[in-house]
Amino acid sequence: MTSGSETIHQVPYYAQWESPGLVREIIGGLLSAADDPLWGQSGAATPEEYEYWSWRLCGVACLRMALDFWWGVAPPPVTLAGECLDAGAYVRRGERLDGLIHAPFAAYASERWGLAAESRPDLPAEDLPGYLARGRLVMISVHPAVRTLGPEPVRRGGHLVLAVGATADDLVIHNPSGFAGESQEFARVPWTDLPRFYAGRGIVLGPHGSAAGSAAGPVAEPVAEPVTEPVADAAAGGPAGV
């Protein structure tokens, strides 16, 4: 939907955990992700496999939202994560996982799912409304503390959310690790607050045949979200990527 200076796309929402209503408890350490009653829907073979991947699925959750919006499909997240691993968008080093690496992820989204996907290592916030007005969705790198708009974190980025709309006052996002009823779907981030969390990079998505509309081409260097490096989340603590 576009009205005047406002654009909000009616994108379905998916959390990076199968039970969106339990995200606060899982992130807060009150509930193990392995005890998520819906873990079996994830495509994982065991609760332990689900728990491992669930903390690392913010980018995959964004992809599921985009696929459901344009193609009406939302494959299980752990299944998609395995495909991303094979495509080089994640790199596993023992228990450590490097990723989500933007350039190979964009190539995977294009080749596997027929999306127009471009990695943007330099993506100014002021460009986001234009992309959204042209029918795009944008995965952007923010600090996890964006879920509460808390104090400025020590660094920006580390977590991917999906920009689904823009108004004169706010960027509208779907946050895979947002809190139910507060900061999950169609969450509003004031433009004045966004710079405290936004790393200035992302992945522009569109249906097949569309172009991002920027003069810059796809990124060649491996821009990545450090999803397994422990950082302090201003809201609750926990690994980067959540």
C-alpha positions as CSV (number, residue, x, y, z in Angstrom):
1,M,0.0,0.0,0.0
2,T,1.3,3.4,-0.9
3,S,-0.5,6.6,0.1
4,G,1.2,10.0,-0.3
5,S,4.6,9.7,1.5
6,E,3.5,6.5,3.3
7,T,4.2,3.0,2.0
8,I,3.4,-0.1,4.0
9,H,3.5,-3.6,2.4
10,Q,1.2,-6.2,3.9
11,V,4.0,-8.8,4.4
12,P,3.3,-11.9,6.5
13,Y,5.4,-12.1,9.7
14,Y,7.7,-14.9,10.8
15,A,9.8,-14.9,13.9
16,Q,13.2,-16.7,14.0
17,W,11.5,-19.1,16.6
18,E,8.5,-21.1,15.7
19,S,6.5,-19.8,18.6
20,P,6.5,-16.0,18.3
21,G,4.7,-15.6,21.6
22,L,7.7,-17.2,23.4
23,V,10.4,-14.9,22.1
24,R,10.7,-12.8,25.2
25,E,11.1,-15.9,27.4
26,I,13.6,-17.5,25.1
27,I,15.8,-14.4,24.8
28,G,15.5,-13.7,28.5
29,G,16.8,-17.2,29.3
30,L,13.5,-18.2,31.0
31,L,12.9,-20.9,28.4
32,S,15.2,-23.0,26.3
33,A,14.6,-22.8,22.6
34,A,14.7,-26.6,22.7
35,D,11.5,-26.5,24.7
36,D,9.6,-24.5,22.1
37,P,6.5,-26.7,21.6
38,L,6.5,-25.9,17.9
39,W,10.1,-26.8,17.2
40,G,9.1,-29.7,15.0
41,Q,7.7,-27.3,12.3
42,S,11.2,-25.9,11.8
43,G,12.6,-28.7,9.6
44,A,15.1,-29.6,12.4
45,A,15.6,-33.3,13.2
46,T,15.9,-32.7,16.9
47,P,15.2,-30.0,19.5
48,E,18.9,-29.5,19.9
49,E,19.4,-28.8,16.2
50,Y,16.5,-26.4,16.3
51,E,18.0,-24.6,19.4
52,Y,21.3,-24.2,17.6
53,W,19.8,-22.7,14.5
54,S,17.1,-20.7,16.0
55,W,19.5,-18.1,17.4
56,R,21.0,-17.7,14.0
57,L,17.9,-17.4,11.8
58,C,17.1,-13.7,11.6
59,G,18.1,-13.5,7.9
60,V,16.3,-16.7,7.1
61,A,13.1,-15.4,8.8
62,C,13.4,-12.3,6.6
63,L,13.7,-14.5,3.5
64,R,10.6,-16.5,4.6
65,M,8.6,-13.3,4.9
66,A,9.6,-12.1,1.4
67,L,8.9,-15.5,-0.1
68,D,5.5,-15.7,1.4
69,F,4.7,-12.1,0.3
70,W,5.7,-12.6,-3.3
71,W,5.4,-16.4,-3.9
72,G,3.0,-17.6,-1.2
73,V,5.5,-20.1,0.2
74,A,7.5,-20.2,3.5
75,P,9.7,-23.3,3.6
76,P,10.8,-24.5,7.1
77,P,13.6,-22.3,8.4
78,V,16.2,-24.9,9.3
79,T,15.7,-26.4,5.8
80,L,16.4,-22.9,4.3
81,A,19.4,-22.5,6.6
82,G,20.9,-25.8,5.3
83,E,20.5,-24.5,1.8
84,C,22.2,-21.2,2.8
85,L,25.0,-23.2,4.3
86,D,25.5,-25.1,1.1
87,A,25.4,-21.8,-0.8
88,G,28.2,-20.3,1.3
89,A,25.9,-17.7,3.0
90,Y,26.9,-19.4,6.3
91,V,30.3,-20.9,7.0
92,R,30.5,-23.4,9.8
93,R,33.7,-23.7,11.8
94,G,33.0,-26.3,14.4
95,E,30.3,-24.9,16.7
96,R,31.0,-21.4,15.3
97,L,28.9,-20.2,12.4
98,D,30.1,-17.3,10.3
99,G,27.3,-15.4,8.5
100,L,24.9,-14.3,7.3
101,I,27.2,-13.4,4.4
102,H,25.3,-10.9,2.3
103,A,26.7,-11.5,-1.2
104,P,26.3,-15.3,-1.4
105,F,23.0,-15.0,0.3
106,A,21.8,-12.5,-2.3
107,A,23.0,-14.9,-5.0
108,Y,21.2,-17.8,-3.4
109,A,17.9,-15.9,-3.0
110,S,18.1,-15.0,-6.7
111,E,19.2,-18.4,-8.1
112,R,17.1,-20.6,-5.8
113,W,14.0,-18.5,-5.3
114,G,13.8,-16.2,-8.4
115,L,14.1,-13.0,-6.4
116,A,16.0,-9.9,-7.5
117,A,18.4,-9.6,-4.6
118,E,21.3,-7.2,-4.3
119,S,23.8,-6.8,-1.4
120,R,24.4,-3.2,-0.5
121,P,27.4,-2.5,1.7
122,D,26.6,1.2,1.7
123,L,22.8,1.7,2.1
124,P,21.9,5.1,3.5
125,A,18.8,5.3,5.6
126,E,17.4,8.0,3.4
127,D,17.3,5.6,0.4
128,L,15.0,3.1,2.2
129,P,11.7,4.9,1.5
130,G,12.4,5.0,-2.2
131,Y,13.1,1.3,-2.4
132,L,9.9,0.5,-0.5
133,A,7.8,2.9,-2.6
134,R,9.1,1.0,-5.7
135,G,7.8,-2.3,-4.3
136,R,11.0,-3.6,-2.7
137,L,11.6,-5.1,0.7
138,V,14.9,-4.4,2.4
139,M,16.8,-6.6,4.9
140,I,18.8,-4.2,7.0
141,S,21.5,-4.7,9.6
142,V,20.6,-3.3,13.0
143,H,21.6,-3.9,16.6
144,P,19.2,-6.3,18.4
145,A,18.4,-3.5,20.9
146,V,16.2,-2.0,18.2
147,R,13.4,-4.2,19.6
148,T,13.1,-1.8,22.6
149,L,14.6,1.4,21.2
150,G,16.8,1.3,24.3
151,P,20.0,3.2,25.0
152,E,22.5,3.5,22.1
153,P,24.4,0.2,21.9
154,V,28.2,0.1,21.7
155,R,28.1,-1.0,18.1
156,R,25.6,-1.1,15.2
157,G,24.4,-4.1,13.2
158,G,24.6,-7.8,14.0
159,H,20.9,-8.6,13.5
160,L,18.7,-8.5,10.3
161,V,15.2,-7.2,10.2
162,L,12.9,-6.7,7.2
163,A,11.9,-3.1,6.3
164,V,8.3,-3.4,5.0
165,G,7.2,0.2,5.1
166,A,8.0,3.9,5.6
167,T,6.1,6.9,6.8
168,A,7.2,10.5,7.2
169,D,8.1,9.7,10.8
170,D,9.1,6.0,11.0
171,L,10.6,3.1,9.3
172,V,8.3,0.1,9.6
173,I,9.9,-3.2,10.2
174,H,9.2,-6.9,10.8
175,N,11.7,-7.9,13.5
176,P,12.4,-11.7,13.7
177,S,13.4,-11.4,17.4
178,G,10.9,-8.7,18.4
179,F,8.6,-9.2,21.4
180,A,5.0,-10.3,20.8
181,G,2.6,-7.4,20.9
182,E,5.4,-4.8,21.1
183,S,8.1,-5.0,18.4
184,Q,7.5,-8.0,16.1
185,E,5.3,-7.1,13.1
186,F,4.9,-3.6,11.6
187,A,7.0,-2.2,14.4
188,R,7.8,1.5,14.1
189,V,11.3,2.8,14.4
190,P,11.4,6.6,14.3
191,W,13.9,8.0,11.7
192,T,15.5,10.0,14.5
193,D,16.2,6.7,16.4
194,L,17.3,4.5,13.5
195,P,20.9,5.8,13.3
196,R,21.6,4.5,16.8
197,F,21.1,0.9,15.6
198,Y,21.5,0.8,11.8
199,A,24.8,-0.3,10.4
200,G,24.1,1.3,7.0
201,R,24.1,-1.9,5.0
202,G,21.5,-4.4,3.8
203,I,20.0,-6.6,1.0
204,V,17.4,-5.2,-1.3
205,L,14.8,-7.7,-2.4
206,G,12.3,-7.6,-5.2
207,P,10.3,-10.0,-7.4
208,H,12.2,-11.5,-10.4
209,G,13.0,-9.1,-13.1
210,S,13.0,-6.0,-10.8
211,A,16.1,-4.1,-10.1
212,A,17.1,-2.3,-6.9
213,G,17.3,1.0,-8.8
214,S,20.7,2.1,-7.5
215,A,23.8,2.9,-9.6
216,A,25.9,0.6,-7.4
217,G,26.2,-3.0,-8.4
218,P,26.1,-6.1,-6.2
219,V,28.8,-6.1,-3.6
220,A,31.9,-8.2,-4.3
221,E,33.4,-8.4,-0.8
222,P,31.9,-10.7,1.9
223,V,29.8,-8.4,4.1
224,A,28.5,-10.5,6.9
225,E,26.4,-10.4,10.1
226,P,28.4,-11.8,13.0
227,V,25.6,-13.9,14.3
228,T,27.5,-16.1,16.7
229,E,29.7,-13.5,18.4
230,P,28.4,-12.9,21.9
231,V,27.5,-9.3,22.4
232,A,25.5,-7.5,25.1
233,D,21.9,-6.8,24.0
234,A,20.7,-3.7,25.8
235,A,17.4,-5.3,26.2
236,A,18.2,-8.8,27.5
237,G,21.6,-10.0,26.7
238,G,22.4,-12.9,24.3
239,P,24.3,-13.6,21.1
240,A,24.4,-11.3,18.2
241,G,21.8,-11.9,15.6
242,V,18.9,-11.8,18.1
